[in-house]
Amino acid sequence: MKNLFFIFVFSFVGSLLTHAKPNRPDALLPVVSDPDIEELAREIAAVFEQGSCAHVIGSRLGYPVISVACDTAYREQDRTAILDRVFRRGARLDREETSFARYNGSYLYSFTYRTIAETRRLFVKLHFRNSFYLYKNPLNTGRVAILIDELDDVSDLVRWQSLGLKLSYAVIPFKEDSAELAARIREYRQGLWLSLSLNPLEMSGDIAGTLKVSDVLEQGVLPQYIKSSLDALGPTDGVSDRNSREFFANLAALRALFAELKQSGIDSFFDTARNPGITALETARIMSLKANRADFVLKNCGSRLDLAARLHRLTKDKPALSVLVHSKDKACYAALKRSKKNLSRNNLELISVKDLP
């Protein structure tokens, strides 16, 4: 990460710093001690994935300057976490300024805090490069993540791979081709997800039984089932659901599922069910999993479907669009093949599902 700072220009907006003179004590601010700037800088960098950021501390006109440079995305929840860390020191946000390119961006935050002697300033400068998503970046539109769902056959994988596009695949475990599929997807450097069935009968292995969701919880079936499912594929980007309607209707089961996924080292969940009134997505996020849901299910693709144009319309108001398509759907494969050349013409960029904000 040290090399990152050779390209990071630690500069500030002159107007802010030029006028950064001590103000009279603000009666609305609590009286606090000067914060430990090094500790705060480490906390800010720790908001992001380990190893993706580096920081330096400087000063201008007697006020501390925390500069953080990252090779990662900057999402709204990251911003909230950073502001929270500063607010806990008794500071107030005065200004936020931004500068963007498509994959790079800078954010300048100016804070005020009050000591017993005076009102002081604190500046935090964030710089991001090679970022698939940046908070409030107007250039963040046009990205599409496609998940090929319920993959269980090598021939289907080869067909989708023949498109030469960035794709992600949700593989069904315990099938004849499962291990080979996982190995090939990793070799192709595509996204690999575990397509996890949440049918209680499949969890128990007793297809002829009458196991209910409540029985799964009472009998402790879930931990071993998740472990064996993950072991069947090896390292994955995350887990997506399958046969989940009954399971998702049980909040206790949802919480048990996500707790077990976290315990197993899984930090990403993709909700393919899209069942109205079901809180799987929200519950996953509350439990600190990165969770996304299919924005658009691709099916019933006719021969006249202009898929590139349709995706372009859907991405206009979204930083990234998630698309779900079944691995056996040859009509939608053909539609995507026809539209392949028009993707770039419509300013569309395919990304991995794991890179969704």
C-alpha positions as CSV (number, residue, x, y, z in Angstrom):
1,M,0.0,0.0,0.0
2,K,3.0,2.4,0.4
3,N,3.2,2.7,-3.3
4,L,-0.4,4.0,-3.3
5,F,0.8,7.2,-1.7
6,F,3.3,7.9,-4.5
7,I,0.3,8.6,-6.8
8,F,-1.8,10.2,-4.1
9,V,-1.5,14.0,-4.1
10,F,-2.1,15.1,-0.6
11,S,-3.6,18.5,-1.4
12,F,-6.5,20.4,0.1
13,V,-9.0,22.9,-1.1
14,G,-7.3,26.2,-0.4
15,S,-10.3,28.1,0.5
16,L,-11.1,25.8,3.4
17,L,-7.6,25.9,4.9
18,T,-6.9,29.5,4.2
19,H,-10.0,30.5,6.3
20,A,-9.4,27.8,8.9
21,K,-9.0,30.3,11.8
22,P,-10.0,29.5,15.4
23,N,-13.6,30.5,16.0
24,R,-15.2,31.6,19.2
25,P,-16.3,28.7,21.3
26,D,-19.6,27.3,20.0
27,A,-22.1,26.9,22.8
28,L,-23.8,24.2,20.9
29,L,-20.8,21.9,20.9
30,P,-19.8,19.9,23.9
31,V,-16.4,20.6,25.5
32,V,-14.0,17.8,24.7
33,S,-10.4,17.0,24.8
34,D,-8.3,17.0,21.7
35,P,-8.9,13.6,20.0
36,D,-6.1,11.1,19.6
37,I,-5.5,11.7,15.8
38,E,-3.5,8.6,15.2
39,E,-6.1,6.4,16.8
40,L,-8.9,8.1,14.8
41,A,-6.9,7.6,11.6
42,R,-6.5,3.9,12.3
43,E,-10.2,3.6,13.0
44,I,-11.1,5.3,9.7
45,A,-8.8,3.0,7.7
46,A,-10.3,0.0,9.5
47,V,-13.7,0.7,8.1
48,F,-12.4,-0.8,4.8
49,E,-11.1,-4.3,4.0
50,Q,-7.8,-5.0,5.7
51,G,-4.8,-4.0,3.5
52,S,-6.8,-1.8,1.1
53,C,-6.0,1.5,2.8
54,A,-3.1,3.5,4.1
55,H,-3.0,6.7,6.0
56,V,-0.8,9.6,6.9
57,I,-1.3,12.5,9.4
58,G,-0.3,16.0,8.7
59,S,-1.3,19.5,9.8
60,R,-2.1,22.8,8.2
61,L,-2.4,26.1,10.0
62,G,-2.1,24.2,13.3
63,Y,-5.1,21.9,12.6
64,P,-4.8,18.1,12.2
65,V,-5.2,16.6,8.7
66,I,-6.0,12.8,8.4
67,S,-5.4,11.6,4.8
68,V,-6.5,8.1,3.8
69,A,-5.9,6.5,0.4
70,C,-7.7,3.3,-0.6
71,D,-8.0,0.8,-3.4
72,T,-11.6,-0.1,-2.7
73,A,-15.2,1.1,-3.0
74,Y,-16.7,3.8,-0.9
75,R,-20.3,3.1,0.0
76,E,-22.9,5.0,2.0
77,Q,-22.5,2.7,4.9
78,D,-18.7,3.3,4.9
79,R,-19.4,7.1,5.0
80,T,-21.8,6.6,7.9
81,A,-19.2,4.5,9.8
82,I,-16.5,7.1,9.3
83,L,-18.7,10.0,10.4
84,D,-19.8,8.0,13.4
85,R,-16.2,7.6,14.5
86,V,-15.6,11.4,14.3
87,F,-18.9,12.3,15.9
88,R,-18.1,10.2,18.9
89,R,-15.2,12.6,19.6
90,G,-17.7,15.4,20.0
91,A,-17.1,16.9,16.5
92,R,-19.6,18.4,14.1
93,L,-19.5,18.1,10.3
94,D,-19.3,21.5,8.6
95,R,-18.5,20.7,5.0
96,E,-18.2,17.9,2.6
97,E,-16.6,18.4,-0.8
98,T,-16.1,15.8,-3.6
99,S,-14.1,15.4,-6.8
100,F,-14.8,12.4,-9.2
101,A,-13.6,10.5,-12.2
102,R,-15.2,7.3,-13.2
103,Y,-13.1,5.0,-11.0
104,N,-11.4,7.6,-8.8
105,G,-12.7,10.1,-6.3
106,S,-11.7,12.3,-3.4
107,Y,-13.7,13.5,-0.4
108,L,-12.8,16.3,1.9
109,Y,-14.6,16.5,5.3
110,S,-14.2,19.6,7.6
111,F,-15.2,19.1,11.2
112,T,-15.3,21.5,14.2
113,Y,-14.9,20.5,17.8
114,R,-14.7,22.5,21.0
115,T,-12.0,22.3,23.7
116,I,-12.1,24.2,27.0
117,A,-9.9,27.0,25.4
118,E,-11.2,27.3,21.8
119,T,-13.1,25.9,18.8
120,R,-10.8,23.9,16.6
121,R,-10.9,22.3,13.2
122,L,-10.2,18.7,12.0
123,F,-9.9,17.7,8.3
124,V,-10.3,14.2,6.9
125,K,-9.3,13.6,3.2
126,L,-10.3,10.3,1.6
127,H,-8.9,9.3,-1.8
128,F,-10.1,6.3,-3.8
129,R,-8.8,4.7,-7.0
130,N,-9.8,1.7,-9.1
131,S,-13.2,1.8,-7.4
132,F,-16.2,0.1,-8.9
133,Y,-18.5,2.3,-6.7
134,L,-18.0,5.7,-5.1
135,Y,-20.7,7.3,-2.9
136,K,-22.6,10.1,-4.8
137,N,-20.4,9.7,-7.9
138,P,-22.6,10.7,-10.8
139,L,-20.4,8.5,-13.1
140,N,-21.3,5.3,-11.2
141,T,-24.2,4.3,-13.6
142,G,-24.1,1.6,-16.2
143,R,-22.7,-1.3,-14.3
144,V,-24.4,-4.7,-14.5
145,A,-23.7,-7.9,-12.5
146,I,-25.2,-11.1,-14.0
147,L,-25.6,-14.2,-11.8
148,I,-26.1,-17.5,-13.7
149,D,-28.2,-19.4,-11.2
150,E,-28.5,-23.0,-10.2
151,L,-25.6,-24.3,-12.3
152,D,-25.0,-28.0,-12.2
153,D,-23.7,-29.0,-15.6
154,V,-20.3,-28.4,-17.2
155,S,-21.8,-28.1,-20.6
156,D,-24.0,-25.2,-19.4
157,L,-20.9,-23.5,-18.0
158,V,-19.0,-23.8,-21.3
159,R,-22.0,-22.3,-23.2
160,W,-22.2,-19.2,-20.9
161,Q,-18.4,-18.8,-21.0
162,S,-18.4,-18.8,-24.7
163,L,-20.0,-15.3,-24.5
164,G,-16.6,-13.9,-23.3
165,L,-18.3,-11.8,-20.7
166,K,-17.8,-11.1,-17.0
167,L,-20.2,-13.4,-15.2
168,S,-20.8,-14.9,-11.8
169,Y,-22.1,-18.5,-11.3
170,A,-24.2,-20.0,-8.4
171,V,-23.3,-23.7,-8.3
172,I,-25.4,-26.4,-6.8
173,P,-23.4,-28.6,-4.5
174,F,-23.5,-32.4,-4.3
175,K,-23.9,-32.9,-8.0
176,E,-21.7,-35.0,-10.3
177,D,-20.1,-31.9,-11.8
178,S,-20.1,-29.6,-8.8
179,A,-16.4,-29.9,-7.9
180,E,-15.3,-29.6,-11.5
181,L,-17.6,-26.6,-12.0
182,A,-16.1,-24.8,-9.0
183,A,-12.5,-25.5,-10.2
184,R,-13.2,-24.3,-13.7
185,I,-15.0,-21.1,-12.6
186,R,-12.0,-20.2,-10.4
187,E,-9.7,-21.0,-13.3
188,Y,-11.8,-18.7,-15.6
189,R,-11.5,-16.0,-12.9
190,Q,-15.3,-15.6,-12.7
191,G,-17.5,-15.2,-9.7
192,L,-18.3,-18.4,-7.8
193,W,-21.3,-18.6,-5.4
194,L,-22.8,-21.5,-3.5
195,S,-26.4,-22.1,-4.5
196,L,-27.7,-23.3,-1.1
197,S,-31.0,-25.1,-1.0
198,L,-33.0,-24.2,2.1
199,N,-35.5,-27.0,1.7
200,P,-35.6,-28.8,5.1
201,L,-35.8,-32.2,3.5
202,E,-32.6,-31.6,1.5
203,M,-30.9,-30.4,4.6
204,S,-31.6,-33.6,6.5
205,G,-31.0,-35.9,3.5
206,D,-34.3,-37.6,4.3
207,I,-36.2,-36.8,1.0
208,A,-39.0,-39.1,2.1
209,G,-39.4,-37.4,5.5
210,T,-41.6,-34.6,6.7
211,L,-39.0,-32.4,8.3
212,K,-40.1,-28.8,8.9
213,V,-38.1,-25.6,9.3
214,S,-38.6,-25.7,13.1
215,D,-37.2,-29.3,13.1
216,V,-34.1,-28.1,11.4
217,L,-33.5,-25.6,14.2
218,E,-34.4,-28.0,17.0
219,Q,-32.3,-30.9,15.6
220,G,-29.2,-28.8,14.9
221,V,-29.1,-29.8,11.3
222,L,-28.0,-26.4,10.0
223,P,-24.3,-26.2,11.0
224,Q,-23.2,-29.5,9.4
225,Y,-25.3,-28.9,6.3
226,I,-23.7,-25.6,5.7
227,K,-20.2,-26.9,6.3
228,S,-20.6,-29.9,4.0
229,S,-22.2,-27.6,1.3
230,L,-19.3,-25.2,1.5
231,D,-16.7,-28.0,1.5
232,A,-18.2,-29.4,-1.7
233,L,-17.2,-26.3,-3.6
234,G,-14.3,-24.8,-1.7
235,P,-13.7,-21.1,-1.4
236,T,-16.6,-19.0,-2.8
237,D,-17.5,-15.3,-3.1
238,G,-20.7,-15.9,-1.1
239,V,-23.9,-17.8,-0.8
240,S,-27.2,-17.5,-2.7
241,D,-30.5,-19.2,-1.7
242,R,-32.6,-21.8,-3.4
243,N,-35.9,-23.4,-2.4
244,S,-36.1,-20.8,0.3
245,R,-39.7,-19.6,0.6
246,E,-40.7,-21.6,3.7
247,F,-37.3,-21.1,5.3
248,F,-37.3,-17.3,4.7
249,A,-40.8,-17.0,6.4
250,N,-39.2,-18.0,9.7
251,L,-37.2,-15.1,11.3
252,A,-35.5,-17.4,13.8
253,A,-34.4,-19.6,10.9
254,L,-33.1,-16.6,9.0
255,R,-31.0,-15.4,12.0
256,A,-29.7,-18.9,12.6
257,L,-28.7,-19.2,8.9
258,F,-26.8,-15.9,8.7
259,A,-25.1,-16.5,12.1
260,E,-23.9,-19.9,10.8
261,L,-22.7,-18.4,7.5
262,K,-20.7,-15.7,9.4
263,Q,-19.3,-18.5,11.6
264,S,-18.2,-20.3,8.5
265,G,-16.4,-17.2,7.1
266,I,-19.0,-16.2,4.6
267,D,-19.6,-12.4,4.5
268,S,-21.8,-12.1,1.4
269,F,-25.4,-13.2,0.7
270,F,-27.4,-12.9,-2.5
271,D,-31.2,-13.2,-2.2
272,T,-32.6,-14.8,-5.3
273,A,-36.1,-15.5,-3.9
274,R,-37.3,-11.9,-4.1
275,N,-40.4,-13.0,-2.2
276,P,-42.6,-10.0,-1.2
277,G,-42.9,-9.4,2.5
278,I,-39.9,-11.5,3.4
279,T,-37.1,-9.8,5.3
280,A,-34.1,-12.0,4.3
281,L,-32.2,-9.1,2.7
282,E,-32.8,-6.7,5.6
283,T,-32.0,-9.4,8.2
284,A,-28.7,-10.3,6.5
285,R,-27.7,-6.6,6.5
286,I,-28.6,-6.1,10.2
287,M,-26.4,-9.1,11.0
288,S,-23.5,-7.4,9.1
289,L,-23.5,-9.5,6.0
290,K,-23.1,-7.7,2.6
291,A,-26.4,-8.6,1.0
292,N,-27.9,-7.9,-2.4
293,R,-31.1,-9.0,-4.2
294,A,-31.8,-9.5,-7.9
295,D,-33.1,-6.3,-9.3
296,F,-34.1,-8.0,-12.6
297,V,-34.8,-11.6,-13.4
298,L,-34.1,-12.4,-17.0
299,K,-36.6,-14.9,-18.4
300,N,-39.0,-15.3,-21.3
301,C,-36.5,-13.8,-23.7
302,G,-38.1,-13.4,-27.1
303,S,-36.1,-13.2,-30.4
304,R,-36.7,-9.5,-30.7
305,L,-35.6,-8.6,-27.2
306,D,-33.0,-5.7,-27.3
307,L,-31.4,-6.7,-24.0
308,A,-28.6,-4.1,-24.1
309,A,-31.2,-1.3,-24.5
310,R,-33.3,-2.7,-21.7
311,L,-30.4,-3.0,-19.3
312,H,-29.4,0.5,-20.2
313,R,-32.8,1.9,-19.2
314,L,-32.7,0.0,-15.9
315,T,-29.3,1.2,-14.9
316,K,-30.0,4.9,-15.4
317,D,-31.0,5.5,-11.8
318,K,-28.8,2.8,-10.2
319,P,-25.1,2.6,-9.5
320,A,-25.2,-1.1,-10.3
321,L,-27.9,-3.5,-11.5
322,S,-28.0,-7.1,-10.4
323,V,-29.5,-9.6,-13.0
324,L,-30.5,-13.2,-12.3
325,V,-30.8,-15.8,-15.1
326,H,-31.2,-19.5,-14.9
327,S,-28.3,-21.6,-16.2
328,K,-30.6,-23.7,-18.4
329,D,-32.3,-20.7,-20.1
330,K,-31.0,-21.0,-23.7
331,A,-33.4,-18.3,-25.0
332,C,-31.9,-15.7,-22.6
333,Y,-28.4,-17.0,-23.4
334,A,-29.2,-16.3,-27.1
335,A,-30.6,-12.8,-26.2
336,L,-27.4,-11.9,-24.4
337,K,-25.3,-13.2,-27.2
338,R,-27.2,-11.1,-29.7
339,S,-26.8,-8.0,-27.5
340,K,-23.2,-8.5,-26.7
341,K,-21.9,-6.0,-29.2
342,N,-24.4,-3.4,-28.0
343,L,-23.4,-3.5,-24.3
344,S,-20.5,-1.1,-24.8
345,R,-22.5,1.1,-27.2
346,N,-25.0,1.5,-24.4
347,N,-22.2,2.4,-21.9
348,L,-22.8,-0.8,-20.0
349,E,-20.0,-2.5,-18.0
350,L,-20.3,-6.0,-16.6
351,I,-18.9,-6.5,-13.1
352,S,-18.8,-9.5,-10.7
353,V,-21.7,-9.9,-8.3
354,K,-19.2,-9.6,-5.4
355,D,-18.4,-6.0,-6.6
356,L,-22.0,-4.9,-6.2
357,P,-22.2,-2.0,-3.7
